Amino acid sequence: MNIMIIEDESSNVDRLSRLLKNIDGDIRILAATESVKDSVNFLENTSTKPDLIFADIYLADGLCFSIFDKIKTDIPIIFVTAFDQYALKAFEYNGLAYILKPVTEKELRKTLDKVCSMKSFFEISNITELFENVINERHPSLQRLLIRSENGCIPAEMSRICIIECGIRDTKIILDDGRAGISEHTLRYFEDNINPDRFIRVSRQAIIAPDKVSEFRQCPDGKYEAFFSAPVNRSVVISPEKFQRIRKLFTAADL
């Protein structure tokens, strides 16, 4: 099992790593990150996905929840912390368990047994697949929606959407035939309910469908620009990190 540890105290990382390997010598510590920034960077760019994440809640640059606000993931998480006031919130973020420090081998073994029993019960080889199935059951990907236009409403299939972007008060939806409309849903709502294999949130302001892009161009500052051809005639700026995620989508489609 590949495990990622998110913890800003090196002594806690060492202790947790030692306890995990005492319990199961086949456990591999895939990464140990100490900040929100480093964790997001790793999860966005790693080619080997962790099967399980152990995360402290308080990090040097903020709460760990902001990691999972910035990057959507279906990896189950075990929260390890000295504080118990975030227990309910933890289960909004794929939280499988909530362990209070100091961690004991007994408690850790009990938690890992829970993970393994869930894998065995559902007969799924990878625990992340289990959570993906559960999440998809609770929040199936949107297939269509009704958006407001100047003259009324437009029935919009998700397969026709090029860009979803937040405006001053509403969210703008741009279709591949050039039509546009307004949705009352937030960008976060769409991020949580759209198919992650078809859409990527490329900034705080926009979600795009990469397969609708006619061309990606690199800018002098290292960023990229996604161009949508006529009748859309729009472009969206993308950070290098987000472009790497888009590149992986196309690579996966080619395999």
N, C-alpha and C positions, 0 to 999 in steps of 0.2 A: 504494500500500500504506500503510495506517495503522499507525503504530508507536508503542508506549508504551515509555518509558525509565524504569527504576526505578534511581535512582542518587543518593547523598547528597552527591556532590561536583559543584558547578556546572561546574567546569572540565572534568570528564569528560563531563558532559552535552553541553556545547558542542562538545567534540572529536568525540564520537560522532555528534552531529547533523550536524556539518559533513562528516564522512567519509561518512555515509549519503547525504547529498544530492549529494556529489561523485560517488558511484557511480550514483545514480538520482535525477534531479531531480524525479520524480513522487512520491517518498516524502514522506509527511506525518507530522510528529511530533505525534501526537494528544494526548499528555500526557507530562510529565516529573515524576515524584513522587520524594520523597526519604526516605520512611519507610514502615514497614509499615502504619501507621494511614492515611496519605494514599492509599497504593496500594489498600488494601481499600475505602476510601471511594469512590475513583474507579471501580473495577471494579464495585462494587455499584450505582452510580448512573448510569453513563454510558449514553447512548442509542446511541452509536456504538462498537461493539466493536473493539478493536485486532485487526489481522490477525497481529501478531507482537509479542512483548515482549522487550526487552533488559533484563536484570536483574543488578545487582550483588548479591553474596551478603551482604556485611556492610553493614547499614544502621544509622542512628543509634539505632533502637529495637529492633534484633534482626536475626536472619537472615531473608532474603527468603522462605525456605521457609515461614515462618509465615503469609505472605500467602496462599499456596495451600493451607494447612491450614484457613484461616478461610473462604476462598471457593473454591468448586469452579469450575474453568474448564477449557475444552478448548483454550484459546489456546496455540499452541506458544511455547516460551521459549528464548531464547539467553542463556546465563549468561555474564556478562563480569566477571571477578574477578582479583585478584592472587594468589589462593590456589588450589592444585590439589587439596586434600584432599577437596573436596566433589564431585568429578567424577561419581562413581558415584551419589551421592545425587541429583544434579541430574537424572538421567535417570528418576527416579521421579516427576518433576513436569513431564511434557511437555517435557523438555529436548531440544532439537533439536541444540544445539551448545554447546561449553564453550570460551570464548576467554579466554586469559590476558592480563592487562594488561602492558604498554601495547598497546592495540589498533592494528593497522596496517591501512591501506586494503587491502592485499593479502589479509590474513586475513579481513577483513570482506567483501570482494568474493567470496571463495571460499565463505564461509558463506551469503551471500545467493543465490549461484548454486545452492547445495544446496537452498535453500528453493524456488527457482523450478523446479528440475529435478523436485522432488517434485510440485509443482503440475502441471507439464506431463505427467509420467508417469501420474499418476492422473486427468488431465483433469478436475480440480476447480477451479472458479474462485476459491474462497476456501480458503486453506491451513487455516483452522480446521475446515472440513468434513472435510478429510483426517484430521486428528487425531481428530475425533469418530467417524469411521468405524472407525479403528484401535482406539480405546478401546472402542467398542461391541462390536467383535469379540472383544477380550480380556476385557472385563468386561460381558457382556450384562446388561441390567436384570433384576432379580429379578422373577419372575412369581408365585411362590408360596413359602411356607415352612411349616414345621411348628413350632408353638409349644406350650410346655408349659402345661397348666392344672392345677387342683387334682385333677381326675379322670382326667387322661391327657394327650392331645395334641389340638390343634386344627389341621386343615389350613386355612391362611389364604391367600386370594388377595390379592395386593398391592392390587388395586382395592377391597378391603373395609377397608383399614387407614386409620384416622383419625389416630392419634398413635403415634409411636415415642419412648419416653423412657427415659433411663438411670436405673437404680435404684442401690442400694448395691452390689449384686454382679452383677446381670443387667440386661437390657434388656427393658422392658415394652412389649408390643404391644397396642393397644386397637383393636378392630374396630367397624364402624359399627352392628352389632347389639347393642353393649354388652358383648360378651364380651371377655375379656382373657387374655393369656398371657405367657409368658416365653421369650425367645430368648437363646441363649448368645453371639450375635454382638454386637459393640460398635456404638455409634452411628456411629463412623467407618466401620465395615464397611458399614452400611446407606447412609451418605452416598455411598460410592464405588460402590455397586451398585444403587441404586434409580434410577428414571426422574426426572431433574431437572425435567421438565416437569410432574410430578405431585406431587412432594414438595419441601419446602424445610426446611432446618435453620434454625430460628428462634432457637436459643440453644444453649448448651453442653449443655443437658439434653434438648432435644426437637427432633424432626422432625415436621412435620405435613403433611397432605394438604389444601391450601387449598380444594379443591372440596368437601370434606366439612364445611367450616365453615358454620354457619347464620347467623352475624353477627359482624362486626368492630366493636368499640367503642373509641373513643379514650379513654385515661385522662388524668386531670388532669396527670400528669407528662410527657405527650407520647408515652408508649408506647401500644401497642394491645393489646387482648385479643381472642383468637379464641374464640368460643363454639361448642361442639358440642352440638346439641340431643339430646333423649331418643332412644334409651336410653343414649347415651354420657354426657350431662350433665357435661361437663368444659369447662374453659377453659384457655388457654395464653397467657402474656404474650409479646408480640413487641416488639422494639425498632423505632423509626421507620425505621431503615435496612432491616431485614428486611421491614417492611411494604411499603416501596417496591418490593422485589423481588416480593412477592406481587401488588402492584397491576399490575406489568408482566406477570405471568403471565396475569392476567385480561384485560388489554388485548390481549395477543398472541392470546388465544383469541377475542376479539371481531372481530379484523381479518379 
